[in-house]
Amino acid sequence: MTGRGFGALMSVLDPPLIVVTTAEAGEPAGCLVGFHTQSSIQPRRYCVWLSKANHTYRVALRSRYLAVHFLSVDDMDLAELFGTKSGDTVDKFAGLPTEPGPDGVPLLAACANRLVTERTTLLDEGGDHVAVITQPLGVHSAGPFAPLRLSRTGHLVAGHGYWERPDPPTERAADR
């Protein structure tokens, strides 16, 4: 199997994008995510895969809760903010309207469709992403919407490459 063939097949799928937010000890974090899905009907489970290179991953390791924000086609500004900036050096929440979730997890006021979840399991099978299996605790939905899909964000340059895996603590956390 070639990497090119796998990539070509995966690019046809064109997944919807989400922003995952979390917080621990007063440190909020959030990132743009393309790897996510419902993973069980009963009990209810939702799974997100977080890049080991991201600040959000390192905060999520210590956090009990995650919020999963489903982006609509009108949320390109949020995709750009959470997908191109690194939480290691930038406070992505500065000036952004949020509501407090469990343990201070920021809930993005601009996202009408979201899940608030509790982490049940982490699965690290050695790849560049870690599966975070969660149990939904609450849902907020404004009804049907047109999701923002990966194909519409090809112009965005990620805040971290998949090959970057900095060790904790984050630069921002080290400054405290």
C-alpha positions as CSV (number, residue, x, y, z in Angstrom):
1,M,0.0,0.0,0.0
2,T,1.2,3.5,-0.8
3,G,0.7,6.6,1.3
4,R,-0.5,8.4,-1.8
5,G,-3.3,5.8,-2.4
6,F,-4.4,6.0,1.2
7,G,-4.4,9.8,1.2
8,A,-6.4,9.9,-2.1
9,L,-9.0,7.6,-0.7
10,M,-9.3,9.5,2.6
11,S,-9.6,12.9,0.8
12,V,-12.8,11.7,-1.0
13,L,-14.5,11.2,2.4
14,D,-14.4,15.0,3.2
15,P,-15.3,14.9,6.9
16,P,-17.1,17.6,8.8
17,L,-14.9,19.7,11.1
18,I,-15.3,20.3,14.8
19,V,-13.6,22.4,17.4
20,V,-12.8,20.5,20.6
21,T,-12.3,22.6,23.8
22,T,-11.2,21.5,27.2
23,A,-9.6,23.1,30.3
24,E,-7.6,22.0,33.3
25,A,-6.4,24.0,36.3
26,G,-7.6,27.3,34.7
27,E,-5.8,26.5,31.4
28,P,-8.3,26.5,28.5
29,A,-7.4,24.8,25.2
30,G,-9.0,24.1,21.9
31,C,-8.2,22.8,18.4
32,L,-9.8,22.1,15.0
33,V,-10.4,18.4,14.6
34,G,-11.3,16.3,11.5
35,F,-11.1,12.9,13.1
36,H,-14.3,12.2,15.1
37,T,-17.4,10.1,15.2
38,Q,-20.1,8.5,17.2
39,S,-18.6,5.3,18.4
40,S,-21.4,3.5,20.3
41,I,-25.2,3.7,20.4
42,Q,-25.6,2.1,23.9
43,P,-24.0,3.3,26.0
44,R,-23.7,6.6,24.0
45,R,-20.1,7.4,23.1
46,Y,-18.4,10.0,20.9
47,C,-14.8,9.7,19.9
48,V,-12.3,12.4,18.9
49,W,-8.7,11.9,17.9
50,L,-6.4,14.6,19.1
51,S,-3.0,15.3,17.6
52,K,-0.1,14.7,20.0
53,A,1.5,17.9,18.6
54,N,-1.3,20.1,19.9
55,H,-1.5,22.0,23.2
56,T,-5.1,20.8,23.4
57,Y,-3.9,17.2,23.6
58,R,-1.6,17.9,26.5
59,V,-4.4,19.7,28.4
60,A,-6.9,17.0,27.6
61,L,-4.6,14.4,29.1
62,R,-5.3,16.1,32.5
63,S,-8.9,17.1,31.9
64,R,-12.0,15.1,32.6
65,Y,-14.3,17.0,30.2
66,L,-14.3,18.0,26.5
67,A,-16.8,20.1,24.5
68,V,-17.3,19.1,20.9
69,H,-18.5,22.1,18.7
70,F,-19.9,21.2,15.3
71,L,-18.9,23.9,12.8
72,S,-21.3,25.1,10.1
73,V,-20.3,26.6,6.7
74,D,-20.5,30.0,8.4
75,D,-17.8,29.2,11.0
76,M,-14.7,29.6,8.8
77,D,-13.3,32.2,11.2
78,L,-13.4,29.6,14.1
79,A,-11.8,27.0,11.9
80,E,-9.0,29.4,11.0
81,L,-8.5,30.5,14.7
82,F,-8.5,27.0,16.1
83,G,-6.7,25.3,13.2
84,T,-3.9,27.7,12.4
85,K,-2.9,29.2,15.8
86,S,-1.0,27.2,18.4
87,G,-2.3,27.2,21.9
88,D,1.3,26.9,23.0
89,T,1.9,30.6,22.3
90,V,-1.6,32.1,21.7
91,D,-4.6,32.4,23.9
92,K,-7.3,31.4,21.3
93,F,-10.1,32.4,23.7
94,A,-9.0,36.1,24.2
95,G,-12.0,38.2,23.2
96,L,-14.0,35.2,22.1
97,P,-17.5,34.9,23.6
98,T,-17.7,31.7,25.7
99,E,-19.8,30.2,28.4
100,P,-18.3,28.2,31.2
101,G,-18.8,24.4,31.0
102,P,-17.9,21.7,33.5
103,D,-14.5,22.4,35.2
104,G,-14.2,25.6,33.2
105,V,-14.3,24.0,29.7
106,P,-15.0,26.9,27.4
107,L,-18.2,26.6,25.4
108,L,-18.1,28.6,22.2
109,A,-21.1,30.9,22.1
110,A,-21.0,31.1,18.3
111,C,-21.5,27.3,17.9
112,A,-25.2,26.4,18.2
113,N,-24.5,22.7,17.9
114,R,-22.3,21.0,20.5
115,L,-21.8,18.2,22.9
116,V,-20.5,18.4,26.4
117,T,-18.7,15.2,27.2
118,E,-16.8,13.3,29.9
119,R,-13.7,11.4,29.0
120,T,-14.1,7.6,29.5
121,T,-11.0,6.2,27.8
122,L,-7.8,7.3,26.1
123,L,-6.4,5.0,23.4
124,D,-2.8,5.6,22.2
125,E,-1.9,2.9,19.7
126,G,1.4,4.7,18.7
127,G,0.2,7.0,15.9
128,D,0.4,10.7,15.8
129,H,-3.2,11.1,17.2
130,V,-4.8,9.7,20.4
131,A,-8.4,8.5,20.5
132,V,-10.4,10.1,23.3
133,I,-13.6,8.2,23.9
134,T,-16.2,10.3,25.6
135,Q,-19.7,9.9,27.1
136,P,-22.0,12.8,26.1
137,L,-23.4,14.6,29.2
138,G,-25.3,17.3,27.4
139,V,-26.3,18.4,23.9
140,H,-27.2,21.8,22.5
141,S,-28.7,21.8,19.0
142,A,-30.2,24.5,16.8
143,G,-31.4,21.9,14.4
144,P,-30.2,20.9,11.0
145,F,-27.1,22.8,9.6
146,A,-24.7,22.6,6.7
147,P,-21.4,21.4,8.3
148,L,-18.1,23.0,7.4
149,R,-16.1,20.2,5.6
150,L,-12.4,19.6,5.2
151,S,-12.4,20.4,1.5
152,R,-13.4,24.0,2.2
153,T,-10.3,24.6,4.5
154,G,-7.5,23.5,2.2
155,H,-6.0,27.0,2.4
156,L,-5.5,26.9,6.1
157,V,-2.0,26.1,7.4
158,A,-2.0,24.1,10.6
159,G,-0.5,25.6,13.8
160,H,1.5,22.4,14.3
161,G,2.6,19.7,11.9
162,Y,1.7,16.1,12.7
163,W,5.4,15.3,13.3
164,E,5.7,17.9,16.1
165,R,5.3,16.4,19.6
166,P,6.6,18.8,22.2
167,D,6.9,17.7,25.7
168,P,4.8,19.3,28.5
169,P,4.6,21.7,30.0
170,T,3.4,24.1,27.3
171,E,5.2,27.4,26.8
172,R,2.2,29.3,28.2
173,A,2.0,27.0,31.2
174,A,5.7,27.3,31.9
175,D,5.3,31.1,32.1
176,R,2.9,30.9,35.1
